[in-house]
Amino acid sequence: MAGFARPPRIDDLNTEIQTLKSERKNTPHHIPVQQLPEQDRFSRLLTEKKHFVDTIKMISYRAETSMASLLRDKLSRVDDARALLRHIYHNEVDLIPDLQANTLTIRLHHLTQAAHDRALAYLCEQLNLTNTIFPETNLRIVYQLGSSQIPPDQEV
């Protein structure tokens, strides 16, 4: 059977495994940043940028905390508020601008439980009371809980 290489034997493979294991033991586990090539080094945020990012994170956390406190009033288990918010954040929405009425409707899709829908409807009511204007527009944000319906005058 000329031309065919013999398959490696188990003993040969075990020897190779032992060799590779000993090489791995001799490999350093930590490499100082100075020894990394320039393109692979970690870049640190400038102090001003870090403060800016931290400020945004803090504002987001406070906004989420405020929404959670609103939801807690409507949930039987108060510990479910943040979990419900996470579910809401990952749920799909329809964005419906109405330039005649100067509104941007954010239609949230129904959730899996009626109790969660009631809590979300309450959250929408409370958010609508803020009369928030979408940045860099004159469109007032309107939150609405409802089915997915694309208005006939809009493209898909």
trRosetta pair geometry for C-beta under 8 A, 3 or more apart (Angstrom, degrees):
i j d omega theta_ij theta_ji phi_ij phi_ji
1 4 5.0 -32 149 33 106 124
8 12 4.8 -121 -171 81 95 129
8 13 5.4 104 130 -53 125 94
9 12 4.7 97 58 3 79 102
9 13 7.1 -150 94 -3 42 86
10 13 5.6 -56 -148 39 34 110
10 14 6.2 36 153 -21 67 105
11 14 5.7 -52 -146 36 31 112
11 15 6.5 34 153 -20 63 103
12 15 5.8 -54 -153 34 31 112
12 16 6.5 30 150 -18 64 106
13 16 5.6 -53 -148 37 35 112
13 17 6.4 40 151 -23 66 103
14 17 5.5 -49 -147 32 33 115
14 18 6.5 34 153 -18 64 103
15 18 5.8 -54 -151 35 32 110
15 19 6.5 33 150 -20 64 105
16 19 5.6 -53 -149 35 34 114
16 20 6.4 32 154 -17 66 106
17 20 5.8 -57 -148 39 30 109
17 21 6.3 32 153 -21 65 106
18 21 5.6 -51 -146 35 32 113
18 22 6.6 29 156 -18 64 103
19 22 6.0 -57 -152 35 30 106
19 23 6.5 29 150 -18 64 106
20 23 5.6 -53 -148 37 34 113
20 24 6.3 37 152 -23 66 104
21 24 5.6 -52 -148 34 32 113
21 25 6.6 36 152 -22 64 101
22 25 5.6 -47 -151 30 36 114
22 26 6.7 27 153 -12 63 107
23 26 5.9 -64 -154 41 33 106
23 27 6.7 44 147 -36 66 100
24 27 5.5 -44 -152 15 37 118
28 31 6.2 110 102 -74 122 71
31 35 5.3 -114 179 76 95 122
31 36 6.4 107 124 -62 121 85
32 35 4.9 90 66 2 83 103
32 36 7.8 -138 102 -15 49 82
33 36 5.7 -45 -160 15 44 117
33 41 5.8 79 -174 -137 94 96
33 42 6.7 -75 -127 29 123 94
36 40 4.6 -121 175 90 112 106
36 41 5.0 147 92 -77 124 73
37 40 4.9 72 61 15 83 106
37 41 7.5 -137 92 -29 41 83
38 41 5.9 -43 -154 4 34 117
45 49 4.4 -128 -176 92 103 113
45 50 4.3 133 101 -63 125 85
45 53 6.8 -61 -156 8 166 138
46 49 4.6 86 56 10 82 105
46 50 6.9 -152 88 -9 38 87
47 50 5.7 -55 -146 36 30 112
47 51 6.4 30 156 -18 65 105
48 51 5.8 -54 -151 36 31 111
48 52 6.4 33 151 -21 64 106
49 52 5.5 -53 -149 35 34 114
49 53 6.3 31 154 -16 67 105
50 53 5.8 -54 -146 39 31 108
50 54 6.1 32 154 -18 65 109
51 54 5.6 -55 -143 40 30 113
51 55 6.2 35 154 -25 64 105
52 55 5.7 -53 -150 31 29 113
52 56 6.7 28 152 -17 62 103
53 56 5.8 -53 -152 35 33 111
53 57 6.5 34 150 -19 65 105
54 57 5.6 -53 -148 37 33 113
54 58 6.3 34 153 -21 66 105
55 58 5.7 -54 -147 36 31 111
55 59 6.4 31 154 -19 65 104
56 59 5.8 -53 -147 36 31 110
56 60 6.3 32 154 -19 64 107
57 60 5.7 -57 -149 37 30 112
57 61 6.2 30 154 -20 65 107
58 61 5.7 -53 -146 36 30 111
58 62 6.3 29 156 -17 64 107
59 62 5.9 -57 -148 38 29 109
59 63 6.3 30 153 -19 65 106
60 63 5.8 -55 -147 36 30 110
60 64 6.3 28 154 -16 65 107
61 64 5.7 -55 -148 39 31 110
61 65 6.2 34 152 -22 65 106
62 65 5.5 -51 -145 35 32 114
62 66 6.5 36 154 -21 64 102
63 66 5.8 -51 -151 33 32 112
63 67 6.5 28 152 -14 64 105
64 67 5.8 -55 -148 40 33 108
64 68 6.2 37 152 -22 66 106
64 82 7.3 57 161 -124 111 88
64 85 6.1 116 -154 156 93 159
65 68 5.5 -52 -145 36 31 114
65 69 6.5 32 154 -21 64 102
66 69 5.9 -53 -150 32 31 109
66 70 6.8 32 150 -18 62 102
67 70 5.6 -52 -153 34 37 113
67 71 6.4 34 151 -17 67 106
67 85 6.0 110 108 -107 122 128
67 123 6.3 48 -158 -143 94 121
68 71 5.6 -56 -147 39 34 110
68 72 6.3 46 153 -34 66 100
68 81 4.0 104 -159 134 81 125
68 82 5.3 1 -112 -69 133 70
68 85 6.0 -65 -79 -30 84 140
69 72 5.6 -40 -146 20 34 118
69 73 7.6 42 155 -23 56 94
69 81 7.5 72 -57 178 22 163
70 73 6.4 -53 -173 20 36 111
70 74 7.7 6 145 2 63 108
70 122 7.1 -174 157 125 100 103
70 123 5.7 116 113 -107 128 78
70 126 5.3 -143 -151 62 146 171
71 74 5.9 -75 -161 46 45 100
71 75 5.9 31 152 -20 82 116
71 81 4.2 143 88 -136 117 96
71 84 5.9 -172 179 77 152 136
71 85 6.9 -147 -6 -55 159 93
71 119 5.1 58 -147 179 86 118
71 122 7.6 140 -107 82 54 115
71 123 6.0 -2 -76 -70 88 118
72 75 6.0 -63 -133 38 32 105
72 78 4.4 37 -149 -141 102 91
72 81 4.8 -41 -66 -63 77 142
73 122 7.7 -132 82 145 104 152
74 118 6.3 -157 176 118 123 92
74 119 4.1 159 104 -110 126 80
74 122 4.9 169 -64 36 156 158
75 78 6.2 140 82 -94 108 37
75 80 5.2 -150 178 65 149 111
75 81 6.0 -157 17 -71 149 76
75 84 7.0 -152 -84 -19 142 152
75 115 7.2 92 -124 154 65 111
75 119 5.6 24 -63 -93 83 145
76 115 7.0 -40 -5 -165 104 147
77 80 4.7 79 88 -13 99 110
78 81 6.3 -14 -177 -21 54 112
79 82 8.0 -47 177 26 50 93
79 83 7.8 37 134 0 68 115
80 83 5.2 -68 -158 50 58 113
80 84 5.5 61 145 -29 86 105
81 84 5.8 -58 -150 35 27 111
81 85 6.5 28 153 -19 63 104
82 85 5.4 -49 -148 34 37 115
82 86 6.6 41 152 -21 65 99
83 86 5.7 -49 -152 32 34 113
83 87 6.6 36 148 -19 63 104
84 87 5.5 -53 -151 35 35 114
84 88 6.4 38 149 -21 67 103
84 111 7.9 3 -152 -135 91 163
84 116 5.9 -167 -135 -134 116 104
84 119 6.5 -15 170 101 159 144
84 120 7.7 -143 168 -65 116 90
85 88 5.4 -52 -147 35 34 113
85 89 6.3 37 153 -23 66 103
86 89 5.7 -51 -148 33 31 113
86 90 6.6 17 157 -8 63 109
87 90 6.2 -67 -151 43 29 101
87 91 6.4 40 150 -38 64 106
87 111 6.7 67 133 -133 127 120
87 116 7.4 -37 92 -163 145 145
88 91 5.5 -51 -149 18 33 119
88 108 6.9 -13 -153 -151 94 139
88 111 7.5 -50 -85 -81 74 123
88 120 6.4 165 -101 -112 123 114
88 123 7.9 -40 -114 82 165 160
91 108 6.4 58 105 -163 129 91
91 109 5.6 -146 169 52 112 99
91 111 7.0 -74 -92 -93 153 79
92 109 5.4 37 71 -5 82 134
92 148 7.4 7 107 -87 121 124
93 106 5.4 -5 176 -174 138 84
93 107 6.2 149 -168 74 76 49
93 108 5.3 -35 -107 -97 95 54
93 109 6.9 -138 -92 -12 43 81
94 105 7.7 1 101 108 89 94
94 106 7.6 156 76 -159 50 39
94 107 4.2 -9 55 57 100 109
94 109 7.8 99 -14 -57 89 84
94 148 5.8 142 -48 -134 125 71
94 149 7.2 -102 1 53 176 48
94 150 6.9 -150 -143 -87 133 64
95 104 6.6 -14 -166 -177 89 97
95 105 7.5 151 -159 81 38 56
95 106 6.2 -10 -104 -105 66 67
95 107 7.9 -154 -68 22 22 77
96 104 7.3 150 76 -164 47 48
96 105 4.2 -16 63 60 103 104
96 106 7.9 -168 25 -71 76 24
96 107 6.3 38 -2 -11 118 112
96 151 6.3 102 -140 -13 120 119
96 154 7.4 -116 -128 -36 80 158
97 103 7.5 169 -153 94 45 51
97 104 5.2 -18 -102 -108 70 77
97 105 7.8 -164 -75 22 21 70
97 139 6.3 -58 -136 -123 93 151
98 101 4.3 9 118 40 123 104
98 102 7.4 -41 95 18 79 16
98 103 4.8 9 52 57 107 89
98 104 7.6 -167 22 -80 69 32
98 105 6.8 44 -9 -11 108 103
99 102 7.0 28 -162 -79 34 46
99 139 7.9 -62 -102 -89 53 107
102 138 5.4 -50 -150 118 118 94
102 139 5.7 -154 -179 -108 60 50
102 140 6.1 60 124 5 88 89
103 139 6.0 92 -162 -163 10 82
103 140 5.2 -38 -109 65 69 82
103 141 7.6 127 -163 -107 71 12
103 142 5.0 8 -171 -7 122 121
104 134 5.1 33 18 -33 149 142
104 137 7.4 73 -37 95 130 150
104 139 4.1 68 -26 149 100 131
104 140 7.2 -177 22 79 74 32
104 141 5.4 -30 70 -103 98 60
104 142 7.0 166 78 21 43 75
105 142 4.6 -31 -105 74 70 105
105 143 7.9 152 -159 -92 60 15
105 144 5.6 -4 -169 8 105 126
106 141 6.3 6 -7 -167 113 96
106 142 7.0 171 21 81 68 49
106 143 5.3 -24 68 -108 101 63
106 144 7.0 156 78 25 49 74
107 144 4.8 -29 -106 78 70 103
107 145 7.5 130 -161 -118 64 11
107 146 5.2 -53 -160 53 111 99
107 148 7.5 142 113 -107 123 46
107 149 7.5 -71 140 41 168 79
108 120 6.3 -126 104 170 146 130
108 124 7.0 -141 20 -78 126 124
108 143 6.8 14 -13 -170 111 90
108 144 7.0 175 19 84 73 45
108 145 5.3 -32 67 -106 98 64
108 146 7.7 103 62 27 52 54
109 146 7.9 -56 -112 84 37 38
109 147 7.2 40 -133 -137 73 32
109 148 5.9 -5 -99 -51 106 92
110 117 5.6 -4 -150 -103 84 121
110 145 6.8 83 -88 177 62 97
110 146 7.6 -23 -48 -174 86 10
110 147 6.8 -11 -14 -84 109 60
111 116 4.1 -81 95 107 147 124
111 117 5.3 -162 40 -65 93 71
111 120 6.1 142 -14 -16 125 146
112 116 6.9 36 54 43 62 142
113 116 4.4 88 67 6 93 105
113 117 7.0 -155 97 -8 49 84
114 117 5.4 -51 -150 34 37 116
114 118 6.5 40 152 -21 67 100
115 118 5.8 -50 -152 32 33 112
115 119 6.6 31 150 -15 64 104
116 119 5.6 -53 -148 38 36 111
116 120 6.1 36 152 -19 67 107
117 120 5.6 -56 -144 40 30 111
117 121 6.2 35 155 -23 65 104
117 145 6.5 131 -162 174 82 146
118 121 5.7 -50 -146 33 30 113
118 122 6.6 33 152 -18 62 104
119 122 5.7 -54 -154 35 32 113
119 123 6.5 35 148 -20 65 104
120 123 5.4 -49 -147 35 36 114
120 124 6.4 41 151 -22 65 101
120 145 5.5 116 115 -94 107 134
121 124 5.6 -49 -150 33 33 114
121 125 6.6 38 149 -21 63 101
121 145 4.9 -83 -88 17 77 147
122 125 5.6 -50 -152 32 34 114
122 126 6.5 30 152 -16 65 105
123 126 5.8 -56 -148 39 33 110
123 127 6.2 29 155 -16 67 108
123 143 7.6 -73 115 128 77 152
124 127 5.8 -57 -144 40 29 108
124 128 6.2 33 156 -24 64 107
124 143 3.9 -148 -142 115 85 111
124 144 6.3 119 -169 -86 144 18
124 145 5.6 -143 -17 -28 155 93
125 128 5.8 -57 -150 33 27 113
125 129 6.9 35 151 -28 61 101
126 129 5.8 -47 -158 20 35 116
126 130 7.8 40 146 -25 58 95
127 130 5.9 -44 -167 15 44 115
127 132 7.4 -40 175 3 83 125
127 141 7.7 -59 148 112 106 113
127 143 4.8 41 82 7 126 145
128 131 7.6 42 170 -65 48 49
128 142 6.1 37 -118 -139 105 61
128 143 5.6 -128 -57 38 88 88
131 140 5.9 -42 -163 -146 69 119
132 140 7.0 125 77 -157 43 64
132 141 4.7 -18 82 36 98 117
133 137 7.0 -161 170 80 89 72
133 138 6.7 -41 -153 -148 121 34
133 139 6.7 127 -158 73 69 42
133 140 5.8 -48 -96 -96 63 56
133 141 7.2 177 -113 -9 12 84
134 137 4.7 2 84 50 100 119
134 139 4.6 -6 27 75 118 100
134 140 7.7 -164 -8 -102 80 7
134 141 5.6 116 -57 -59 85 96
146 149 7.0 -46 131 11 117 109
150 154 5.7 -120 177 75 93 111
150 156 6.1 28 179 -90 173 84
151 154 4.9 77 67 5 89 107
